Amino acid sequence: MIIRAIFLLLSISSAVANAQVIPMPSPASKAAVRAVKDSAMVIQPGRARIEIFPTQRVEMMTDRAGTRVMTEKAANAGAILTADQPVLIFNHAYQQFGYATGEIAFKFKGIKTLDSVKASVPGAEAVGNQFYVVVVQTPEAILRVTNQLKARSDIDWVIPTVRYLPLASQARE
C-alpha cells in the first residue's frame, strides 16, 4: 500500500514537473537568416557557404568587457591580405561573421611527396602528414584558388582557413 502511494505521488509530481518545462527558442529562430549579397564571392567548401567581402578588412580589438571582437573597415578589393588586415567573411551555415587571412588548407587523396605537391601547387607547404597549406594574397585569390583546388580530382578536400570572432557592430545590412 505504501509503495503504491509513493508511486502515485511520484507519478503526479513528475507529470506536473514535465508540464512546467518550457522549451527555449533556438538562437536561429530569433534572428532573420542573412541572404547572400554577392553570389560571385561565395565559396562552398562542403556544405557551408562562405561569402567573402573583398572591400572589407577586419581589425581585432578588445571591447570594454575584455572580449576580443572584430571591427570592419573599408579597403580596396585588390589590397593585400595580412595577419593584421584579414578580409571579412560570413559563414551562411553558422550565420556568423569571421575573417580569412588567405590560408587555404587541402589534402590529396593519395600519398604525395612534398616535391610533387610543390610542383603541382606552387607555394604549398606541408603542415602535417599529407596536409598542406597555400597562402594567397587577395580576397579574389581565395575564391579562385579554392575553386581550382576543389576542381582537381586528385585532391580529397579543400578548406579556406577561417576564424570567428564577434563583430563589434552587428548593425550590418
PyRosetta script that sets phi, psi and omega in degrees:
from pyrosetta import init, pose_from_sequence

init()
pose = pose_from_sequence("MIIRAIFLLLSISSAVANAQVIPMPSPASKAAVRAVKDSAMVIQPGRARIEIFPTQRVEMMTDRAGTRVMTEKAANAGAILTADQPVLIFNHAYQQFGYATGEIAFKFKGIKTLDSVKASVPGAEAVGNQFYVVVVQTPEAILRVTNQLKARSDIDWVIPTVRYLPLASQARE")
pose.set_psi(1, -45.3)
pose.set_omega(1, 179.5)
pose.set_phi(2, -64.2)
pose.set_psi(2, -38.7)
pose.set_omega(2, -179.9)
pose.set_phi(3, -64.6)
pose.set_psi(3, -41.2)
pose.set_omega(3, 177.8)
pose.set_phi(4, -64.0)
pose.set_psi(4, -39.7)
pose.set_omega(4, 179.6)
pose.set_phi(5, -66.0)
pose.set_psi(5, -42.9)
pose.set_omega(5, 178.4)
pose.set_phi(6, -64.6)
pose.set_psi(6, -43.5)
pose.set_omega(6, 179.0)
pose.set_phi(7, -61.0)
pose.set_psi(7, -43.4)
pose.set_omega(7, 179.0)
pose.set_phi(8, -63.1)
pose.set_psi(8, -45.3)
pose.set_omega(8, 178.6)
pose.set_phi(9, -63.9)
pose.set_psi(9, -41.6)
pose.set_omega(9, 177.9)
pose.set_phi(10, -65.0)
pose.set_psi(10, -40.1)
pose.set_omega(10, 178.5)
pose.set_phi(11, -62.4)
pose.set_psi(11, -45.4)
pose.set_omega(11, -179.6)
pose.set_phi(12, -65.7)
pose.set_psi(12, -44.9)
pose.set_omega(12, -178.0)
pose.set_phi(13, -67.3)
pose.set_psi(13, -36.0)
pose.set_omega(13, 179.1)
pose.set_phi(14, -71.4)
pose.set_psi(14, -34.1)
pose.set_omega(14, 177.3)
pose.set_phi(15, -65.8)
pose.set_psi(15, -40.7)
pose.set_omega(15, 178.6)
pose.set_phi(16, -66.4)
pose.set_psi(16, -42.7)
pose.set_omega(16, -179.5)
pose.set_phi(17, -64.1)
pose.set_psi(17, -41.2)
pose.set_omega(17, 178.9)
pose.set_phi(18, -65.8)
pose.set_psi(18, -34.3)
pose.set_omega(18, -179.5)
pose.set_phi(19, -68.0)
pose.set_psi(19, -22.4)
pose.set_omega(19, -178.0)
pose.set_phi(20, -88.6)
pose.set_psi(20, -9.0)
pose.set_omega(20, -179.6)
pose.set_phi(21, -75.2)
pose.set_psi(21, 122.9)
pose.set_omega(21, -180.0)
pose.set_phi(22, -113.3)
pose.set_psi(22, 121.7)
pose.set_omega(22, -178.4)
pose.set_phi(23, -66.5)
pose.set_psi(23, 140.5)
pose.set_omega(23, 178.2)
pose.set_phi(24, -79.0)
pose.set_psi(24, 138.1)
pose.set_omega(24, 176.6)
pose.set_phi(25, -68.8)
pose.set_psi(25, 146.3)
pose.set_omega(25, 179.7)
pose.set_phi(26, -72.9)
pose.set_psi(26, 150.8)
pose.set_omega(26, 179.3)
pose.set_phi(27, -60.3)
pose.set_psi(27, -32.9)
pose.set_omega(27, -178.2)
pose.set_phi(28, -67.8)
pose.set_psi(28, -28.7)
pose.set_omega(28, -178.5)
pose.set_phi(29, -73.8)
pose.set_psi(29, -22.4)
pose.set_omega(29, 180.0)
pose.set_phi(30, -76.5)
pose.set_psi(30, -39.8)
pose.set_omega(30, -175.4)
pose.set_phi(31, -100.2)
pose.set_psi(31, 145.6)
pose.set_omega(31, 176.0)
pose.set_phi(32, -70.9)
pose.set_psi(32, 144.1)
pose.set_omega(32, 178.6)
pose.set_phi(33, -71.8)
pose.set_psi(33, 130.0)
pose.set_omega(33, -177.8)
pose.set_phi(34, -78.3)
pose.set_psi(34, 130.1)
pose.set_omega(34, 179.6)
pose.set_phi(35, -85.7)
pose.set_psi(35, 157.6)
pose.set_omega(35, 176.6)
pose.set_phi(36, -69.6)
pose.set_psi(36, 130.6)
pose.set_omega(36, 179.4)
pose.set_phi(37, -86.9)
pose.set_psi(37, -41.2)
pose.set_omega(37, -177.2)
pose.set_phi(38, -135.7)
pose.set_psi(38, 98.4)
pose.set_omega(38, -176.3)
pose.set_phi(39, -64.2)
pose.set_psi(39, -20.4)
pose.set_omega(39, 177.2)
pose.set_phi(40, -70.7)
pose.set_psi(40, -17.5)
pose.set_omega(40, -178.9)
pose.set_phi(41, -108.3)
pose.set_psi(41, 28.9)
pose.set_omega(41, -179.8)
pose.set_phi(42, -108.5)
pose.set_psi(42, 130.9)
pose.set_omega(42, 173.2)
pose.set_phi(43, -106.7)
pose.set_psi(43, 141.6)
pose.set_omega(43, 178.8)
pose.set_phi(44, -124.6)
pose.set_psi(44, 79.5)
pose.set_omega(44, 174.1)
pose.set_phi(45, -81.3)
pose.set_psi(45, 112.8)
pose.set_omega(45, -176.2)
pose.set_phi(46, 71.1)
pose.set_psi(46, -134.3)
pose.set_omega(46, -177.7)
pose.set_phi(47, -91.8)
pose.set_psi(47, -16.2)
pose.set_omega(47, -178.3)
pose.set_phi(48, -78.3)
pose.set_psi(48, 146.9)
pose.set_omega(48, 171.4)
pose.set_phi(49, -112.7)
pose.set_psi(49, 120.3)
pose.set_omega(49, -179.3)
pose.set_phi(50, -112.0)
pose.set_psi(50, 118.5)
pose.set_omega(50, 179.0)
pose.set_phi(51, -97.9)
pose.set_psi(51, 130.4)
pose.set_omega(51, 179.9)
pose.set_phi(52, -100.6)
pose.set_psi(52, 134.4)
pose.set_omega(52, 176.7)
pose.set_phi(53, -105.6)
pose.set_psi(53, 91.1)
pose.set_omega(53, -171.6)
pose.set_phi(54, -62.8)
pose.set_psi(54, -21.7)
pose.set_omega(54, -179.0)
pose.set_phi(55, -99.5)
pose.set_psi(55, 13.8)
pose.set_omega(55, 179.0)
pose.set_phi(56, -124.6)
pose.set_psi(56, 127.6)
pose.set_omega(56, 174.6)
pose.set_phi(57, -111.3)
pose.set_psi(57, 164.3)
pose.set_omega(57, -175.3)
pose.set_phi(58, -121.1)
pose.set_psi(58, 138.8)
pose.set_omega(58, 169.5)
pose.set_phi(59, -120.9)
pose.set_psi(59, 137.8)
pose.set_omega(59, 178.4)
pose.set_phi(60, -92.7)
pose.set_psi(60, 142.8)
pose.set_omega(60, 177.7)
pose.set_phi(61, -150.1)
pose.set_psi(61, 172.8)
pose.set_omega(61, 176.8)
pose.set_phi(62, -112.0)
pose.set_psi(62, 127.2)
pose.set_omega(62, -179.6)
pose.set_phi(63, -80.7)
pose.set_psi(63, -179.2)
pose.set_omega(63, -176.5)
pose.set_phi(64, -60.9)
pose.set_psi(64, -28.5)
pose.set_omega(64, -179.5)
pose.set_phi(65, -82.5)
pose.set_psi(65, -2.6)
pose.set_omega(65, 179.8)
pose.set_phi(66, 88.1)
pose.set_psi(66, 10.5)
pose.set_omega(66, 179.8)
pose.set_phi(67, -91.6)
pose.set_psi(67, 135.0)
pose.set_omega(67, 174.8)
pose.set_phi(68, -73.4)
pose.set_psi(68, 129.3)
pose.set_omega(68, -179.7)
pose.set_phi(69, -134.3)
pose.set_psi(69, 166.9)
pose.set_omega(69, 176.1)
pose.set_phi(70, -105.0)
pose.set_psi(70, 144.6)
pose.set_omega(70, 167.1)
pose.set_phi(71, -120.6)
pose.set_psi(71, 149.6)
pose.set_omega(71, -177.6)
pose.set_phi(72, -109.4)
pose.set_psi(72, 152.1)
pose.set_omega(72, 175.4)
pose.set_phi(73, -146.6)
pose.set_psi(73, 152.3)
pose.set_omega(73, -178.1)
pose.set_phi(74, -70.5)
pose.set_psi(74, 148.9)
pose.set_omega(74, 178.3)
pose.set_phi(75, -153.3)
pose.set_psi(75, 164.6)
pose.set_omega(75, 173.5)
pose.set_phi(76, -70.2)
pose.set_psi(76, 136.8)
pose.set_omega(76, -177.5)
pose.set_phi(77, -59.2)
pose.set_psi(77, -29.7)
pose.set_omega(77, -178.9)
pose.set_phi(78, -92.4)
pose.set_psi(78, 2.9)
pose.set_omega(78, -179.1)
pose.set_phi(79, -63.0)
pose.set_psi(79, 142.6)
pose.set_omega(79, -178.2)
pose.set_phi(80, -67.2)
pose.set_psi(80, 136.5)
pose.set_omega(80, 175.8)
pose.set_phi(81, -80.4)
pose.set_psi(81, 141.8)
pose.set_omega(81, 174.6)
pose.set_phi(82, -135.1)
pose.set_psi(82, 169.9)
pose.set_omega(82, 177.1)
pose.set_phi(83, -63.2)
pose.set_psi(83, -31.0)
pose.set_omega(83, 178.9)
pose.set_phi(84, -84.6)
pose.set_psi(84, -18.9)
pose.set_omega(84, -177.4)
pose.set_phi(85, -134.0)
pose.set_psi(85, 64.7)
pose.set_omega(85, 178.4)
pose.set_phi(86, -76.5)
pose.set_psi(86, 170.6)
pose.set_omega(86, -178.7)
pose.set_phi(87, -90.8)
pose.set_psi(87, 144.6)
pose.set_omega(87, 177.7)
pose.set_phi(88, -75.5)
pose.set_psi(88, 136.6)
pose.set_omega(88, 176.1)
pose.set_phi(89, -130.4)
pose.set_psi(89, 165.9)
pose.set_omega(89, 172.6)
pose.set_phi(90, -135.8)
pose.set_psi(90, 124.5)
pose.set_omega(90, 177.7)
pose.set_phi(91, -91.9)
pose.set_psi(91, 111.2)
pose.set_omega(91, -176.1)
pose.set_phi(92, -72.5)
pose.set_psi(92, -24.9)
pose.set_omega(92, 176.6)
pose.set_phi(93, -69.4)
pose.set_psi(93, -43.4)
pose.set_omega(93, 179.9)
pose.set_phi(94, -86.7)
pose.set_psi(94, -15.5)
pose.set_omega(94, -173.1)
pose.set_phi(95, 55.3)
pose.set_psi(95, 50.1)
pose.set_omega(95, -175.3)
pose.set_phi(96, -141.3)
pose.set_psi(96, 140.1)
pose.set_omega(96, 174.1)
pose.set_phi(97, -78.8)
pose.set_psi(97, 155.1)
pose.set_omega(97, 176.9)
pose.set_phi(98, -161.1)
pose.set_psi(98, -163.2)
pose.set_omega(98, 178.8)
pose.set_phi(99, -145.0)
pose.set_psi(99, 156.2)
pose.set_omega(99, 178.7)
pose.set_phi(100, -129.9)
pose.set_psi(100, 137.3)
pose.set_omega(100, -179.1)
pose.set_phi(101, -99.2)
pose.set_psi(101, -3.8)
pose.set_omega(101, 179.2)
pose.set_phi(102, 107.1)
pose.set_psi(102, 0.8)
pose.set_omega(102, 177.2)
pose.set_phi(103, -80.9)
pose.set_psi(103, 134.1)
pose.set_omega(103, 177.2)
pose.set_phi(104, -126.4)
pose.set_psi(104, 118.4)
pose.set_omega(104, -179.4)
pose.set_phi(105, -94.4)
pose.set_psi(105, 146.6)
pose.set_omega(105, 177.9)
pose.set_phi(106, -155.9)
pose.set_psi(106, 165.2)
pose.set_omega(106, 179.9)
pose.set_phi(107, -142.2)
pose.set_psi(107, 133.1)
pose.set_omega(107, 176.0)
pose.set_phi(108, -77.4)
pose.set_psi(108, 156.5)
pose.set_omega(108, 178.4)
pose.set_phi(109, -69.7)
pose.set_psi(109, -40.6)
pose.set_omega(109, -179.7)
pose.set_phi(110, -108.5)
pose.set_psi(110, 179.3)
pose.set_omega(110, 178.7)
pose.set_phi(111, -80.0)
pose.set_psi(111, 130.5)
pose.set_omega(111, -179.5)
pose.set_phi(112, -126.8)
pose.set_psi(112, 151.5)
pose.set_omega(112, 172.8)
pose.set_phi(113, -83.4)
pose.set_psi(113, 154.7)
pose.set_omega(113, -180.0)
pose.set_phi(114, -59.9)
pose.set_psi(114, -37.5)
pose.set_omega(114, 179.1)
pose.set_phi(115, -62.8)
pose.set_psi(115, -41.2)
pose.set_omega(115, 179.9)
pose.set_phi(116, -70.0)
pose.set_psi(116, -34.2)
pose.set_omega(116, 177.1)
pose.set_phi(117, -66.1)
pose.set_psi(117, -46.9)
pose.set_omega(117, -179.5)
pose.set_phi(118, -63.9)
pose.set_psi(118, -31.2)
pose.set_omega(118, 178.2)
pose.set_phi(119, -71.1)
pose.set_psi(119, -35.5)
pose.set_omega(119, -177.6)
pose.set_phi(120, -91.3)
pose.set_psi(120, -23.6)
pose.set_omega(120, 177.5)
pose.set_phi(121, -131.2)
pose.set_psi(121, 90.9)
pose.set_omega(121, -178.2)
pose.set_phi(122, -56.4)
pose.set_psi(122, 134.3)
pose.set_omega(122, 178.3)
pose.set_phi(123, 88.3)
pose.set_psi(123, -2.8)
pose.set_omega(123, -178.6)
pose.set_phi(124, -70.1)
pose.set_psi(124, 141.3)
pose.set_omega(124, 176.9)
pose.set_phi(125, -128.2)
pose.set_psi(125, 143.4)
pose.set_omega(125, 177.3)
pose.set_phi(126, -76.6)
pose.set_psi(126, 136.2)
pose.set_omega(126, 177.3)
pose.set_phi(127, -124.3)
pose.set_psi(127, 7.5)
pose.set_omega(127, 179.6)
pose.set_phi(128, 175.5)
pose.set_psi(128, -170.3)
pose.set_omega(128, 179.6)
pose.set_phi(129, -73.7)
pose.set_psi(129, 101.7)
pose.set_omega(129, 179.0)
pose.set_phi(130, 70.7)
pose.set_psi(130, 18.0)
pose.set_omega(130, 173.0)
pose.set_phi(131, -111.0)
pose.set_psi(131, 140.3)
pose.set_omega(131, -175.3)
pose.set_phi(132, -134.5)
pose.set_psi(132, 158.4)
pose.set_omega(132, 176.5)
pose.set_phi(133, -135.3)
pose.set_psi(133, 137.9)
pose.set_omega(133, 170.8)
pose.set_phi(134, -121.3)
pose.set_psi(134, 141.1)
pose.set_omega(134, -178.5)
pose.set_phi(135, -111.4)
pose.set_psi(135, 126.9)
pose.set_omega(135, 177.0)
pose.set_phi(136, -110.8)
pose.set_psi(136, 166.3)
pose.set_omega(136, -170.0)
pose.set_phi(137, -109.9)
pose.set_psi(137, -9.8)
pose.set_omega(137, -178.7)
pose.set_phi(138, -132.8)
pose.set_psi(138, 158.7)
pose.set_omega(138, 176.5)
pose.set_phi(139, -58.5)
pose.set_psi(139, -40.4)
pose.set_omega(139, 178.9)
pose.set_phi(140, -61.8)
pose.set_psi(140, -37.4)
pose.set_omega(140, -179.7)
pose.set_phi(141, -68.6)
pose.set_psi(141, -32.1)
pose.set_omega(141, 175.4)
pose.set_phi(142, -58.6)
pose.set_psi(142, -48.5)
pose.set_omega(142, -179.8)
pose.set_phi(143, -63.5)
pose.set_psi(143, -50.8)
pose.set_omega(143, -175.6)
pose.set_phi(144, -63.1)
pose.set_psi(144, -50.8)
pose.set_omega(144, -176.5)
pose.set_phi(145, -68.2)
pose.set_psi(145, -39.7)
pose.set_omega(145, 176.8)
pose.set_phi(146, -59.0)
pose.set_psi(146, -46.2)
pose.set_omega(146, -179.7)
pose.set_phi(147, -67.6)
pose.set_psi(147, -36.3)
pose.set_omega(147, 176.6)
pose.set_phi(148, -64.1)
pose.set_psi(148, -43.9)
pose.set_omega(148, 179.8)
pose.set_phi(149, -67.9)
pose.set_psi(149, -39.2)
pose.set_omega(149, 178.4)
pose.set_phi(150, -62.7)
pose.set_psi(150, -31.3)
pose.set_omega(150, -177.4)
pose.set_phi(151, -75.0)
pose.set_psi(151, -15.0)
pose.set_omega(151, -178.1)
pose.set_phi(152, -77.9)
pose.set_psi(152, 134.7)
pose.set_omega(152, -178.9)
pose.set_phi(153, -76.9)
pose.set_psi(153, -17.4)
pose.set_omega(153, -178.8)
pose.set_phi(154, -91.6)
pose.set_psi(154, 1.4)
pose.set_omega(154, 179.3)
pose.set_phi(155, -107.0)
pose.set_psi(155, 130.6)
pose.set_omega(155, -175.9)
pose.set_phi(156, -75.9)
pose.set_psi(156, -50.7)
pose.set_omega(156, 178.9)
pose.set_phi(157, -150.3)
pose.set_psi(157, 156.8)
pose.set_omega(157, 179.8)
pose.set_phi(158, -139.0)
pose.set_psi(158, 129.4)
pose.set_omega(158, -179.8)
pose.set_phi(159, -139.6)
pose.set_psi(159, 118.5)
pose.set_omega(159, 171.6)
pose.set_phi(160, -68.2)
pose.set_psi(160, 137.0)
pose.set_omega(160, -178.5)
pose.set_phi(161, -74.7)
pose.set_psi(161, 121.6)
pose.set_omega(161, -178.1)
pose.set_phi(162, -128.5)
pose.set_psi(162, 139.4)
pose.set_omega(162, 176.0)
pose.set_phi(163, -121.3)
pose.set_psi(163, 151.5)
pose.set_omega(163, -175.4)
pose.set_phi(164, -120.4)
pose.set_psi(164, 132.9)
pose.set_omega(164, 171.2)
pose.set_phi(165, -139.4)
pose.set_psi(165, 155.6)
pose.set_omega(165, 174.6)
pose.set_phi(166, -63.8)
pose.set_psi(166, 143.8)
pose.set_omega(166, 175.0)
pose.set_phi(167, -85.2)
pose.set_psi(167, 126.6)
pose.set_omega(167, -175.2)
pose.set_phi(168, -56.1)
pose.set_psi(168, -38.7)
pose.set_omega(168, 178.9)
pose.set_phi(169, -117.4)
pose.set_psi(169, 110.9)
pose.set_omega(169, 178.3)
pose.set_phi(170, -89.7)
pose.set_psi(170, 20.5)
pose.set_omega(170, -177.1)
pose.set_phi(171, -86.5)
pose.set_psi(171, 14.8)
pose.set_omega(171, 179.4)
pose.set_phi(172, -67.2)
pose.set_psi(172, 150.5)
pose.set_omega(172, 176.6)
pose.set_phi(173, -77.8)
pose.dump_pdb("model.pdb")
